[in-house]
Amino acid sequence: MSAGPNGKNVTRRTFITTASGALVAGSAVPRVSGARLQPVGANDRIGVGLIGAGGRGRNHLETVAWLKNAGENISLVAVCDVYRPRMQKAAEENAAKGYMDHRELLADPNVDLACIATPDHIHGYQAIDAVQARKDVYCEKPVTHWRQFELIKKLAREVSKSEQVFQLGTQGMSDSAWHQMRQLVKDGLIGQPIHAECGYFRVGDWGERGMPVDDPQAKPGSDLNWDAFLGDSPKRPFDVSRFFRWRMYEDYAGGPVTDLFPHSFTPVVSIFDLKMPAMAVATGGKFRYQEREIPDTFNTLIDYPEHVTVAVLGTQGNSYSNPNAKQRGAECRIPVLRGWNGTLTVQGREIVFEPCDGSQAKPQRFRIEQDQTLADHWKNLLDCCRARRKDTFSPVDLAYRTQTALIMGMWAFREGKVARFDSAREEIVLAS
């Protein structure tokens, strides 16, 4: 018996691209048909409640405002943050109601859709609360913290049995390249999938330069709810750095594997239609930034029952990815998708197919129909909300499959073991 990543004793058997470029309205990305729920009027206003008004939350405030100005019938009606000065500023600037408790925001009848942009370890709980309050959900990635595997299972089930629409904040999924490549793979262009590479490379420690401290003199009390921030993480005395620079600490974040890899790994899971992984191993560590607790470099290999291996690689110590990435987000490594008959990747605005040695196929190129933007990701969610369609670009089942593999990588890394998925029990098992 050994202690697992969540600190509990378990046996070996029982032991989820950058914000956006230019914002554009509309989307030419093909959509997969899905189950339809009770439609709502196409002209009905959708009231948005933002939970978490920090850096990423402000990106969403700007996007909602842009969409509204572009003619979308949407309005920011409420803002919540456990830090009152941040909440008040966002509420006043957007003429919205302000709350310090997300449950009060969810009880607001004017809120139709909850946008969750809080620290990683809070996402899952607030998303479940939102679904149970019958609100549609935009949840920032990762869908849960790396230690919260049971929580993501619960969230997936809650969304599945509800009528609510869910979108994970992997806005790169609004890029038609991944939907086009998924169809090409489905059509058999590369043959049987066997291997994929993806990752994320950037420079940044998320320390003093990456996450500013709004108020070095801030203290817990009526204007700062420290207990709400801690959530289910270890109970610690208030620390101004932990509160404002939370991405540096393993209690609240995971580094590249959970904060960055969802951007590049989610398309691979979708394109290959990968189910739950079979096993994962990982390496890495703090190779450049020593002030933080989480790794700055992380590499994981994930094997699937479909006889596919995915290599997800990355570091925050160097931003070079590959020359082709310059046209589609320099930090996010363009996936390379290999099959028995050939390989798919992206060069500039084209999908490129290269046949394998000995193949009778010829090289081909396909024009990419639509780039990614955060606005398009939102537009897709709003379209699904109005039609009561659950097939968003990044639905909860895709988030569950993607995040499970990344959680397995993190657990394997921390324990120096192999993480395996027991599909019968729906559990992660660590073994030497």
Helices and strands as residue ranges (DSSP letters): E 2-3, E 9-10, E 46-51, H 55-69, E 74-80, H 84-93, E 97-99, H 102-106, E 113-116, H 120-132, E 136-139, H 149-161, E 166-168, G 171-174, H 176-186, E 193-201, H 226-230, H 240-244, G 246-248, I 256-260, H 261-271, E 279-285, E 297-304, E 308-315, G 323-327, E 332-339, E 342-347, E 350-355, E 364-367, H 374-387, H 396-415, E 418-422, E 427-431
